[in-house]
Amino acid sequence: MMTEKLSFKLKLAYGIGQAGEGIFGTGLSFFLLFYYSQILGLSPGLAGSAIGIAVMVDAASDVIAGSVSDHWQSRYGRRHPFMFASALPLALSFFLLFFPMVTSEWALFIWLAVFTNVARTMMSLYHVPHIALGAEITEDFRDRSALVAYRQFFSNIGSLAALMTFFLIFSPMLGEVGRFNAAAYKPWALCMAFIMAATIFWSAWGTRSVIPYLPRVFEKTQVSLSTIIARLVTDFLEVTRNRNFRNLFIGVLIVFIMVGVTGTLDIYMITYFWELDDAIVLPVLIAYAVGNGLGAMFSVRLFSLWGKKACLIVGGLAWAFFQTLPVVLRLVGWFPENDATIMLGSFETGLVMPLLVAFKLIQGFVTAQANVGYGSMMADVCDEHEYQTGRRQEGAFFAAVAFSAKATSGIGAVVAGWALEFIHWPVGTQIRTAADVPPETLYNLGLVYGPIIASLGFISVFFYTRYDLTPKRHSEMLAELAERRQLAAADVS
């Protein structure tokens, strides 16, 4: 690992790769279900199921990408070959998701299922080696947290780019402003695919200077299907024996599924529950990402003051609280009506939009501490695993991280799609306003989006509290690991 402080240029190159993932995540979680159900007319239950089928493929592809990259032998290291190889296939499969060449309901279902699986598999090829690379570059507390913070910051930049280009560039340019402009989706997806490929290549190219400092694989292993399967099973069993890993993984998986459900339903809530028109919708959509990006910038300092575990717990609780609060207030009649206005000097504006922006900004800022803390703590668990077993298996650990992150739009889309089916949500481009939806259906949408889903946050916090790797213990392990490595290097020489 590198011993000197990491340069800004290196941290920038590492982090910017996450912008492509931010675009990918927003495309799948925010736009995809809405596009197939409200624009193309596919049943939301079928659309959600097609997207969710990829979750099982995700689990396999993430584990394979992690294990194979852990054992990969090349002069370009263990991670970079996969990062380079993923850029173009990922971009192409993302574009084809929004360019279906079929029209019937079952053909759309198959198209969506196939290309969601292909896109997610290609994302695994990049995402798992990329986040594993962050744990390998350095052991320094501040630099390691900074790498995760950069990654989180650019994830939000990617999300903002996906939203702003659609609502400010492509839909106005192609006639009708907003989410119901069917003609805007294909050129938008093509542009986003290009940016995804460019940022991923930038990240791989810009971090190639660290390759000589990274752990390498020297032992020769026989490559066969049975060997690969046996190694996958062995790697999976080894990492799941770590109790701190299990607690982090289960806790964050629950949160990411919650985020996936609400992220998929965001466009429905904004369109029908809060009735925000396209002229004022963008501030609400980008507020969370802005707050999250700002929170990521402050996270390293807050970790030094309060510790990663405390920030993870507070961030998890804050997400659930601010997600639920405005919806519950509306359901009990304590939130302003959608047509309420306020005078700012001589200017009259709606009251709902600025309130939602304020809630989302605060939620994003506090939740960033959980996002960054989780990534940094998982890197610490990799050190603990090496201390206990003598093996560096970042790929196997971060395969689980990748799966939990992608469950956001996978399992979340399944739950959201069938929730819409259960509450009898009407589909089609003619369903444009709250007046087109029965009042009881809107009420049930609020229940699902707010208190029902957010209540799961308390379960995740229970698992966070069981994490017991303290900063002091981690420092002691790092010191002993350094001694072991020195002895091993002396023996080799």
C-alpha positions as CSV (number, residue, x, y, z in Angstrom):
1,M,0.0,0.0,0.0
2,M,1.0,3.6,-0.5
3,T,2.5,5.2,2.6
4,E,2.7,8.8,1.5
5,K,-0.4,11.1,1.6
6,L,-2.6,10.6,-1.4
7,S,-2.6,13.5,-3.9
8,F,-5.8,15.4,-4.9
9,K,-5.3,14.2,-8.5
10,L,-5.4,10.6,-7.4
11,K,-8.4,11.0,-5.1
12,L,-10.2,12.9,-7.9
13,A,-9.6,10.2,-10.4
14,Y,-10.7,7.5,-8.0
15,G,-13.8,9.3,-7.0
16,I,-15.0,10.4,-10.4
17,G,-15.6,6.8,-11.4
18,Q,-18.5,6.9,-9.1
19,A,-20.2,9.6,-11.2
20,G,-20.9,6.9,-13.8
21,E,-22.5,4.8,-11.1
22,G,-24.6,7.7,-9.9
23,I,-26.0,8.1,-13.4
24,F,-26.6,4.4,-13.6
25,G,-28.3,4.3,-10.2
26,T,-30.6,7.3,-11.0
27,G,-31.5,5.9,-14.4
28,L,-32.6,2.6,-13.0
29,S,-34.1,3.7,-9.7
30,F,-35.8,7.0,-10.7
31,F,-36.7,6.7,-14.3
32,L,-36.8,3.1,-15.4
33,L,-40.0,1.8,-13.7
34,F,-41.9,5.1,-14.5
35,Y,-40.7,4.9,-18.2
36,Y,-41.9,1.4,-18.7
37,S,-45.2,1.7,-16.8
38,Q,-46.4,5.3,-17.4
39,I,-44.8,5.9,-20.8
40,L,-44.7,2.4,-22.4
41,G,-47.8,1.1,-20.6
42,L,-46.3,-2.0,-19.0
43,S,-47.9,-3.2,-15.8
44,P,-45.9,-1.9,-12.8
45,G,-45.9,-5.3,-11.2
46,L,-44.4,-6.9,-14.3
47,A,-42.0,-4.0,-14.7
48,G,-40.9,-4.2,-11.1
49,S,-40.5,-8.0,-11.4
50,A,-38.4,-7.7,-14.6
51,I,-36.1,-5.2,-12.9
52,G,-35.9,-7.3,-9.7
53,I,-35.1,-10.5,-11.5
54,A,-31.6,-9.0,-11.9
55,V,-31.1,-9.1,-8.1
56,M,-30.3,-12.9,-8.1
57,V,-28.0,-12.4,-11.1
58,D,-26.5,-9.5,-9.2
59,A,-25.7,-11.7,-6.2
60,A,-23.8,-14.1,-8.5
61,S,-22.1,-11.6,-10.7
62,D,-20.9,-9.5,-7.7
63,V,-19.4,-12.6,-5.9
64,I,-17.8,-13.7,-9.2
65,A,-16.3,-10.3,-9.9
66,G,-15.0,-10.0,-6.4
67,S,-13.5,-13.5,-6.2
68,V,-12.0,-13.5,-9.7
69,S,-10.4,-10.1,-9.3
70,D,-9.0,-11.1,-5.9
71,H,-7.2,-13.9,-7.6
72,W,-6.4,-12.2,-10.9
73,Q,-2.8,-12.3,-12.1
74,S,-1.6,-9.6,-14.6
75,R,1.0,-6.9,-14.9
76,Y,-1.9,-4.4,-14.6
77,G,-2.8,-5.7,-11.1
78,R,-6.0,-7.3,-9.9
79,R,-8.6,-4.6,-10.3
80,H,-7.7,-2.3,-13.3
81,P,-8.2,-4.9,-16.1
82,F,-11.9,-5.3,-15.1
83,M,-12.4,-1.5,-14.7
84,F,-11.2,-0.9,-18.2
85,A,-13.1,-3.8,-19.7
86,S,-16.5,-2.8,-18.3
87,A,-16.8,0.8,-19.7
88,L,-18.2,0.2,-23.2
89,P,-20.4,-2.9,-22.5
90,L,-22.0,-1.1,-19.5
91,A,-22.7,2.1,-21.5
92,L,-24.3,0.1,-24.4
93,S,-26.5,-2.0,-22.2
94,F,-27.7,1.1,-20.3
95,F,-28.7,2.8,-23.5
96,L,-30.6,-0.3,-24.8
97,L,-32.6,-0.3,-21.6
98,F,-34.2,3.0,-22.8
99,F,-34.3,1.9,-26.5
100,P,-36.6,-1.1,-26.5
101,M,-37.1,-2.5,-30.0
102,V,-40.4,-4.3,-29.1
103,T,-43.9,-3.1,-28.2
104,S,-46.0,-5.9,-26.8
105,E,-46.4,-6.2,-23.0
106,W,-44.5,-9.6,-22.6
107,A,-41.9,-8.6,-25.1
108,L,-41.2,-5.4,-23.1
109,F,-41.0,-7.5,-20.0
110,I,-38.4,-9.8,-21.5
111,W,-36.5,-6.9,-23.0
112,L,-36.4,-5.1,-19.6
113,A,-35.4,-8.3,-17.7
114,V,-32.6,-9.2,-20.2
115,F,-31.0,-5.8,-20.5
116,T,-31.3,-5.0,-16.8
117,N,-29.4,-8.2,-16.1
118,V,-26.8,-7.4,-18.7
119,A,-26.3,-3.8,-17.4
120,R,-26.1,-4.9,-13.8
121,T,-23.5,-7.6,-14.7
122,M,-21.4,-5.1,-16.5
123,M,-21.7,-2.8,-13.5
124,S,-20.5,-5.6,-11.2
125,L,-17.4,-6.0,-13.5
126,Y,-16.6,-2.3,-12.7
127,H,-18.1,-1.6,-9.3
128,V,-16.6,-4.4,-7.2
129,P,-13.0,-4.0,-8.4
130,H,-13.4,-0.2,-8.1
131,I,-14.5,-0.1,-4.4
132,A,-12.1,-2.9,-3.5
133,L,-9.3,-0.8,-5.0
134,G,-10.2,2.0,-2.5
135,A,-9.5,-0.3,0.4
136,E,-6.1,-1.4,-1.0
137,I,-4.6,2.0,-1.9
138,T,-4.0,3.1,1.7
139,E,-4.5,2.2,5.4
140,D,-4.4,5.9,6.6
141,F,-7.6,6.7,8.5
142,R,-8.1,10.1,6.9
143,D,-7.1,9.1,3.4
144,R,-9.2,6.0,3.4
145,S,-12.3,8.0,4.6
146,A,-11.4,10.7,2.0
147,L,-11.5,8.2,-0.8
148,V,-14.9,7.0,0.2
149,A,-16.0,10.7,0.6
150,Y,-14.8,11.5,-2.9
151,R,-16.6,8.4,-4.2
152,Q,-19.8,9.5,-2.5
153,F,-19.5,13.1,-3.6
154,F,-19.2,12.1,-7.3
155,S,-22.0,9.6,-7.0
156,N,-24.2,12.6,-6.2
157,I,-22.7,14.6,-9.0
158,G,-23.7,11.7,-11.4
159,S,-27.2,11.7,-10.0
160,L,-27.5,15.4,-10.4
161,A,-26.2,15.2,-14.0
162,A,-28.8,12.5,-14.9
163,L,-31.7,14.6,-13.5
164,M,-30.6,18.0,-14.7
165,T,-29.8,17.0,-18.2
166,F,-33.2,15.3,-18.6
167,F,-35.3,18.1,-17.1
168,L,-33.3,21.1,-18.3
169,I,-31.9,20.0,-21.6
170,F,-33.4,17.0,-23.3
171,S,-37.1,17.3,-22.5
172,P,-37.3,21.1,-23.2
173,M,-35.3,20.6,-26.4
174,L,-37.6,17.9,-27.7
175,G,-40.9,19.7,-27.2
176,E,-42.6,18.9,-23.9
177,V,-40.9,19.8,-20.7
178,G,-40.9,17.0,-18.1
179,R,-41.2,13.4,-17.3
180,F,-44.0,12.6,-19.7
181,N,-41.9,13.5,-22.8
182,A,-41.4,10.1,-24.3
183,A,-39.1,11.5,-27.1
184,A,-36.6,12.7,-24.5
185,Y,-35.6,9.3,-23.0
186,K,-33.6,7.8,-25.8
187,P,-31.3,10.7,-26.6
188,W,-30.9,11.4,-22.8
189,A,-29.9,7.7,-22.3
190,L,-27.4,7.9,-25.2
191,C,-25.7,11.0,-23.6
192,M,-25.7,9.4,-20.2
193,A,-24.1,6.2,-21.6
194,F,-21.3,8.2,-23.1
195,I,-20.6,10.1,-19.8
196,M,-20.7,6.8,-17.9
197,A,-18.1,5.2,-20.2
198,A,-15.9,8.4,-20.0
199,T,-15.9,8.7,-16.2
200,I,-15.2,5.0,-15.7
201,F,-12.3,5.1,-18.2
202,W,-11.0,8.2,-16.5
203,S,-11.1,6.5,-13.1
204,A,-9.2,3.4,-14.3
205,W,-6.6,5.5,-16.2
206,G,-6.1,8.1,-13.5
207,T,-5.4,5.5,-10.8
208,R,-3.1,3.3,-12.8
209,S,-0.1,4.9,-11.0
210,V,-1.0,3.0,-7.8
211,I,-0.7,-0.5,-9.4
212,P,2.9,-1.2,-8.3
213,Y,1.8,-0.5,-4.6
214,L,-1.2,-2.8,-4.6
215,P,-1.3,-6.4,-3.3
216,R,-0.6,-8.9,-6.0
217,V,-1.2,-12.6,-6.6
218,F,1.9,-14.7,-7.2
219,E,0.7,-18.3,-6.7
220,K,-0.3,-20.2,-9.8
221,T,-3.7,-21.7,-9.7
222,Q,-5.4,-24.1,-12.1
223,V,-8.2,-22.4,-14.0
224,S,-11.2,-24.6,-14.5
225,L,-15.0,-24.3,-13.8
226,S,-14.8,-26.6,-10.7
227,T,-11.8,-24.6,-9.4
228,I,-13.6,-21.3,-9.8
229,I,-16.8,-22.6,-8.2
230,A,-14.9,-24.1,-5.3
231,R,-13.0,-20.8,-4.8
232,L,-16.2,-18.8,-4.9
233,V,-17.8,-20.9,-2.2
234,T,-14.6,-20.8,-0.1
235,D,-14.3,-17.0,-0.4
236,F,-18.0,-16.5,0.5
237,L,-17.8,-18.7,3.5
238,E,-14.6,-17.0,4.7
239,V,-15.9,-13.5,4.6
240,T,-19.3,-14.3,6.2
241,R,-17.5,-15.7,9.3
242,N,-16.6,-12.2,10.2
243,R,-19.2,-10.9,12.7
244,N,-18.6,-7.2,12.0
245,F,-19.0,-7.8,8.3
246,R,-22.4,-9.6,8.8
247,N,-23.7,-6.8,11.0
248,L,-22.7,-4.1,8.6
249,F,-24.0,-6.0,5.5
250,I,-27.4,-6.8,6.9
251,G,-28.0,-3.4,8.4
252,V,-27.0,-1.5,5.2
253,L,-28.9,-4.0,3.0
254,I,-32.1,-3.1,4.8
255,V,-31.4,0.6,4.4
256,F,-30.6,0.2,0.7
257,I,-33.8,-1.7,0.0
258,M,-35.7,1.1,1.8
259,V,-33.9,3.7,-0.3
260,G,-34.7,1.6,-3.4
261,V,-38.4,1.5,-2.8
262,T,-38.7,5.2,-2.1
263,G,-36.3,6.2,-4.9
264,T,-38.5,4.2,-7.3
265,L,-41.6,5.9,-6.0
266,D,-40.1,9.4,-5.8
267,I,-41.3,10.3,-9.3
268,Y,-44.8,9.1,-8.4
269,M,-44.9,11.1,-5.1
270,I,-43.7,14.2,-6.8
271,T,-46.1,13.9,-9.7
272,Y,-49.2,12.8,-7.9
273,F,-48.9,13.1,-4.1
274,W,-47.2,16.5,-3.9
275,E,-48.4,17.7,-7.4
276,L,-45.2,19.5,-8.3
277,D,-45.3,20.6,-12.0
278,D,-42.2,20.4,-14.2
279,A,-41.4,24.1,-13.7
280,I,-40.6,23.6,-10.0
281,V,-39.8,19.9,-9.7
282,L,-36.1,20.0,-10.2
283,P,-35.1,21.7,-6.9
284,V,-36.8,18.9,-4.9
285,L,-35.2,16.2,-7.1
286,I,-31.7,17.5,-6.6
287,A,-31.9,18.7,-3.0
288,Y,-31.1,15.3,-1.5
289,A,-28.1,14.9,-3.8
290,V,-26.8,18.4,-3.0
291,G,-27.2,17.8,0.7
292,N,-25.5,14.4,0.4
293,G,-22.6,15.8,-1.5
294,L,-22.1,18.6,1.1
295,G,-22.3,16.0,3.9
296,A,-19.7,13.9,2.2
297,M,-17.3,16.8,2.2
298,F,-17.7,17.2,6.0
299,S,-17.7,13.5,6.8
300,V,-14.0,13.0,7.5
301,R,-13.9,15.8,10.0
302,L,-17.1,14.5,11.7
303,F,-15.6,11.0,11.9
304,S,-12.6,12.4,13.8
305,L,-15.0,14.0,16.3
306,W,-17.6,11.4,16.8
307,G,-16.3,8.2,15.2
308,K,-17.6,6.2,12.2
309,K,-20.0,4.0,14.1
310,A,-21.8,6.9,15.7
311,C,-22.1,8.7,12.4
312,L,-23.4,5.6,10.7
313,I,-26.1,5.1,13.4
314,V,-27.2,8.8,13.4
315,G,-27.2,8.9,9.6
316,G,-29.4,5.8,9.4
317,L,-31.9,7.2,11.8
318,A,-31.9,10.6,10.2
319,W,-32.7,9.1,6.8
320,A,-35.8,7.3,8.2
321,F,-37.0,10.3,10.2
322,F,-36.8,12.9,7.4
323,Q,-38.2,10.5,4.9
324,T,-41.3,9.9,7.0
325,L,-41.9,13.3,8.6
326,P,-43.4,15.4,5.7
327,V,-45.6,12.4,4.5
328,V,-46.9,11.7,7.9
329,L,-47.7,15.4,8.5
330,R,-49.6,15.4,5.2
331,L,-51.5,12.2,6.1
332,V,-52.7,13.6,9.4
333,G,-53.5,17.1,7.9
334,W,-50.6,19.1,9.5
335,F,-48.7,19.8,6.3
336,P,-49.7,22.7,3.9
337,E,-52.0,21.8,1.0
338,N,-50.5,21.5,-2.4
339,D,-52.0,24.8,-3.6
340,A,-50.8,26.7,-0.5
341,T,-48.7,29.8,-1.3
342,I,-46.4,32.3,0.6
343,M,-45.4,35.8,-0.2
344,L,-41.7,36.6,-0.4
345,G,-41.7,40.3,-0.6
346,S,-43.7,41.0,-3.8
347,F,-43.2,37.5,-5.1
348,E,-45.8,34.7,-4.5
349,T,-44.5,31.1,-4.5
350,G,-45.9,27.7,-3.5
351,L,-45.2,26.6,0.0
352,V,-44.8,22.8,-0.5
353,M,-41.7,23.0,-2.7
354,P,-39.4,25.0,-0.4
355,L,-40.4,22.8,2.6
356,L,-39.7,19.6,0.7
357,V,-36.3,21.1,-0.5
358,A,-35.4,21.9,3.1
359,F,-36.3,18.4,4.4
360,K,-34.3,16.8,1.5
361,L,-31.2,19.0,2.1
362,I,-31.1,18.1,5.8
363,Q,-31.8,14.4,5.1
364,G,-29.1,14.2,2.4
365,F,-26.4,16.0,4.6
366,V,-26.9,13.7,7.6
367,T,-27.3,10.5,5.6
368,A,-24.0,11.2,3.9
369,Q,-22.3,10.4,7.2
370,A,-23.8,6.9,7.1
371,N,-22.9,6.4,3.5
372,V,-19.2,7.3,3.9
373,G,-18.9,5.7,7.3
374,Y,-20.2,2.4,5.9
375,G,-17.7,2.3,3.1
376,S,-14.8,3.2,5.4
377,M,-15.8,0.8,8.1
378,M,-16.1,-2.0,5.5
379,A,-12.5,-1.3,4.5
380,D,-11.5,-1.6,8.2
381,V,-13.2,-5.0,8.3
382,C,-11.0,-6.1,5.4
383,D,-8.0,-5.3,7.6
384,E,-9.5,-7.3,10.5
385,H,-10.0,-10.2,8.1
386,E,-6.4,-10.1,7.1
387,Y,-5.4,-9.9,10.7
388,Q,-7.4,-13.0,11.5
389,T,-6.8,-15.1,8.4
390,G,-3.6,-13.7,6.7
391,R,-5.5,-13.1,3.4
392,R,-6.5,-9.8,1.6
393,Q,-10.0,-10.4,0.1
394,E,-11.3,-6.9,-0.6
395,G,-13.0,-8.2,-3.7
396,A,-15.0,-10.8,-1.8
397,F,-16.0,-8.2,0.9
398,F,-16.9,-5.5,-1.5
399,A,-18.9,-7.9,-3.7
400,A,-21.3,-7.8,-0.8
401,V,-21.1,-4.0,-0.7
402,A,-21.9,-3.9,-4.4
403,F,-24.8,-6.2,-4.1
404,S,-26.3,-4.2,-1.2
405,A,-25.9,-1.0,-3.2
406,K,-27.5,-2.4,-6.3
407,A,-30.3,-3.9,-4.3
408,T,-31.4,-0.3,-4.1
409,S,-32.9,-0.4,-7.5
410,G,-33.4,-4.2,-7.7
411,I,-35.3,-5.4,-4.7
412,G,-36.6,-1.8,-4.3
413,A,-38.1,-1.9,-7.7
414,V,-39.8,-5.3,-7.0
415,V,-41.4,-4.0,-3.8
416,A,-42.3,-0.7,-5.3
417,G,-43.8,-2.2,-8.5
418,W,-46.0,-4.7,-6.6
419,A,-46.9,-2.1,-4.0
420,L,-48.3,0.0,-6.9
421,E,-50.0,-3.1,-8.2
422,F,-51.5,-3.8,-4.8
423,I,-53.0,-0.3,-4.4
424,H,-54.4,-0.5,-8.0
425,W,-52.3,2.2,-9.5
426,P,-53.5,3.3,-13.0
427,V,-50.9,3.3,-15.8
428,G,-50.5,5.0,-19.2
429,T,-49.6,8.5,-20.4
430,Q,-53.1,9.7,-19.8
431,I,-52.5,9.5,-16.0
432,R,-50.9,12.9,-15.5
433,T,-52.3,14.5,-12.4
434,A,-53.7,13.7,-9.0
435,A,-57.1,14.1,-10.4
436,D,-56.6,11.0,-12.5
437,V,-55.9,8.9,-9.4
438,P,-58.5,7.8,-6.8
439,P,-57.9,9.6,-3.5
440,E,-57.6,6.3,-1.5
441,T,-54.9,5.2,-3.9
442,L,-52.9,8.4,-3.3
443,Y,-53.3,7.9,0.5
444,N,-52.0,4.4,0.3
445,L,-49.1,5.6,-1.9
446,G,-48.2,8.0,1.0
447,L,-48.4,5.2,3.6
448,V,-46.1,2.9,1.6
449,Y,-43.6,5.7,0.8
450,G,-43.5,7.1,4.3
451,P,-44.1,5.3,7.6
452,I,-44.3,1.7,6.3
453,I,-41.0,1.6,4.5
454,A,-39.1,4.0,6.9
455,S,-40.0,1.9,9.9
456,L,-37.5,-0.7,8.7
457,G,-34.7,1.8,9.5
458,F,-34.9,0.9,13.2
459,I,-34.1,-2.7,12.4
460,S,-30.9,-1.7,10.5
461,V,-29.7,0.5,13.4
462,F,-29.9,-2.6,15.7
463,F,-27.3,-4.3,13.5
464,Y,-25.1,-1.2,13.5
465,T,-25.0,-1.2,17.3
466,R,-23.5,-4.7,17.2
467,Y,-20.4,-3.6,15.2
468,D,-17.5,-3.7,17.8
469,L,-14.3,-2.9,15.8
470,T,-13.1,0.2,17.7
471,P,-10.6,2.7,16.3
472,K,-8.1,1.8,19.0
473,R,-8.3,-1.9,18.2
474,H,-8.1,-1.2,14.5
475,S,-4.9,0.8,15.0
476,E,-3.4,-2.0,17.0
477,M,-4.2,-4.5,14.3
478,L,-2.6,-2.3,11.6
479,A,0.6,-2.0,13.6
480,E,0.8,-5.8,14.0
481,L,0.0,-6.3,10.3
482,A,2.8,-4.0,9.4
483,E,5.2,-6.1,11.4
484,R,4.0,-9.3,9.8
485,R,4.5,-7.8,6.3
486,Q,8.0,-6.7,7.2
487,L,8.9,-10.1,8.4
488,A,7.4,-11.7,5.3
489,A,9.4,-9.4,3.1
490,A,12.6,-10.2,5.0
491,D,11.9,-13.9,4.6
492,V,11.4,-13.5,0.8
493,S,14.6,-11.5,0.4
